[in-house]
Amino acid sequence: MAGIQDLTGKVVLVTGASRGIGYAAALEAARRGAHVVAVARTVGGLEELDDEIQDLGSSATLVPLDLRDGDAIDRLGAAIFERWGALDGLVANAGQLGVLSPLPHVKPEDFEKVMAVNVTANYRLLRATDLLLRQSTAGRAVFVSSGAARSAKPFWGLYAASKAAVDAMVKSYAGEVNQTKVKVNVFYPGAVRTAMRAKAMPGENPDTLVKPGDIAPKLIDMLSPSLKETGKLFDMATGAFEDI
């Protein structure tokens, strides 16, 4: 994944694009020439993103959408098909931390909300974009996950379970599209200066963390048409691909 990968003329969908890693990833894709389909609930954040993308000389389509609305995801897939006929890149970044709590104390509604955003929405995205990715000359999908899926530390059970589910879905789906041009992988960003990180680690000094813009290039490298890996995870902590 060395060097800047050109995405001129490519259509890239980014979820959770109004802030944090998603915002930085959308900007990086636009910087490389992609038309960005930016999805988030926060309209203000999307509009700020659009201004920055225009300043780069690129373009975006803003989609204010709650990813818990599966029918809306289906409509988005249909709209992309009608306009472009294919999708070249998917960055499934949106996620929720939920509550850090002993598992027996997690409220059912909190459990369901995290699973709806972190797991079900990503399944719906795969379902809605599968054909679109296959129609691309080099469809690429990357799902932002977390090392929590493996460590599963005490009190992190809800978030860890949701990310472990994402990893499992990606591994399975990668095998299903192995004979196509589609490549699908997982990205572990590590400790990044985001609102989610601040919520999880309130006593942490944010100045000790890397910023979303620092990791965005590696994340967007995973959309490169030259990428060969599939069904793998890229861990920023090691700077390398490994088995899921």
N, C-alpha and C positions, 0 to 999 in steps of 0.2 A: 504493500500500500504506500510505497514511497512516492513523494512528489504530488503536485496538484493534479487532480483528476478532472478533466473538462466535462461539464454536464450541459454544454450548450445545446439547446433544442429539446432537452429532456423535461418531462413533467414529473414533479416530485411532490408527494403528499406528506405533510408533517402534522402530527397531532400534538396537542399541548403546545402550540406554537406562540402563545401570547406571552410567555415568560420562560426564564431558566434555560434548560438544555434545549427544549424545542425551539425557542426563539433564536438561540445561537445557531442551531442546526439549519433552520430555515434561512437565516442570513447567509450562512456558509454555502448552502446549495445555490442561492441566488447569486452569490459572488462568483460561482463557477458557471453561471449562465443558465441555470435551470429556471423554468417557470414553476413557482411554488404554490401549491394548494395548501393554504394555511388554515388549520382547524383548531378552534379553541372555544371555550365558553365566553371569555372576556373580550368584548368588542374593542374596548379601548386599547388593550395590548395588541390586538391584531392590526388596528389602525396605525399604531406606532411602528409596528413591524413593516407594514406596507410603505410607510414614508421612508424607512431606511432602505428597503429593497429598491424603491424607485430612485433613491440617491445613488445606488450602485449601478443604475442603468438597466436593471432587470425588472421583472413583473411578478405579480402575485394575484391569486384569487382567494379572497377572504371568505371563510365558511364558519360563521358563528354556530356552534353545534354542541349539544350535550351528548357525549359519547354513550350515555346510558340509553339513548334513543336509537335502538337498533334499526327501526324503520328509516330514520333519517340517514343513517350510515348507508343503507341500501339505496336511498335516493341519491346520495352523493356518488356512489359507484356508478349509477345509471347516468348521472350528469357528466361524469368524467368520460364515460364511454361515448356519449353523444357528442361531446365537444372534441375529444382527442382520439378516441378509439383505442387507447392504451394508457397504461401507467408505467413509467420507467423506474420510479423509486418510491418506496414507502418507508417512512420513519415513524414507527409506532412508539411514540415517546410518552404520551399522556399517562399519568398514573397518580394514585393517591396513597399516602402513608397510612391513613387510618389512625387507629389508636395503638399506643404501645402499652400493653396490658397483659396480665396473665390470661391465657386463652379462655378459661372458664368465666372470666369476668367481662369478656367482649360481648357487647350487646348484639343481638341478632341483626338489627338494622345496620349497625356499623360493619359487621361482617359482610352483609349482602352488598352494601355500598362499595366497599373496596373490591370485592370480587366482580361487581358489575363493571367498574371502570378498568381494573387491571387485567381481568381475565375475559369476561364475556364480551366487552367492547373490542378486544383484540381478536377474538374469534370472529366477531361480526365484520371487522375490517378485513380479515383474511377471506372470509366468505364473499364480501363485496368486491374485493380487488383481485381475486385469484385469476379470473379470466383476463382482466386488464393487464396484469403482470405477464401473463402468458402471451398476450398480444404484442408486447414490447419486444424489440430486438435483443434486449438484455435487461429483463425485469429484475429488480433488486429490492429486497425487503429486509429491514433491520428493526429488531424489537429491543427497546431499551429495558433492560432487566436490572438485576442487582446481585451482588455477592451474598446478600441476605438469603437468597434462595438456597445457598449451600450451607451457610453458617447456622441459620435458623436458631439464633440466640434466644435465650429466655426473654419473654415479653414481646418478641418480634414475630411471634407465630403467625399472625394474620397477614402481615406484609410479606413475610417469607414464603408462606404458602401460596400467595397470589403470584409471586415472581417465579416460584418453582413450577407453577402451572404454565406460565408463559414459556419458560424454557422447554418444558415437555411438549407443548403444542408446536413450537418452532422446530424442534428436533424431528417430530413426527411428520410435519408438513414438508420439511426439507427432503425427507425420504420420498414423499409422494410426488414431488416435482423434480426428482433427481434426473429424470431423462428429458427434461425440458431445459430451456435457457434461463429459467428462473433460479436465482440464488437467494437463500434466506438464512439469516444469522441473528445472533443475539449480541448485544453490546452491554458490557458492564462498565459504567462510567467511573466507579470508585467514589471517593469523597469529593463532592463538588459544591461550590458556594451557591446554594439554591434555597428557596423558601422551605422546601421539604426538608432539607438537611438541617436548617435552623430549627425547625419544629422538632425534629428527632433528637438533636443534640444542642439544647438551648444554652449550655455552658461553654460551647466550643468557640474559639476565636476564629471568626470567618476569614481573617487575613491569612490564616495558615492553609487555606484551601485553594485549589485551582478554580478558576472561573469557568462558566459554561463555554465561553468563547475559546478557551484553551483546549478543550477536548472536542469541540465541534468538527475540526478538520478530520480527525480520525474516524469520527462517526460517519461523516459524509463520504469519506473514502470508501466506505462499505457499500455505496451505491454505484461505484465505478463499474462500467461495462467490462473492464479488464479483471475484475475480481473473480477468482477461481473457487474460493472457499464457499461451502454451503453446509448447513447443519452444524455450524461451529459457533463458539462464542469468542468475542474479542474482549480481553480484559485490560483496561487501561493501567491497572496496577502492574501488569507484567509486560504490556506492550506487544502481546502476541495472541494468536488464535490458539484455542485448545478445544478439546471435545466437551460437549455439553454434558 
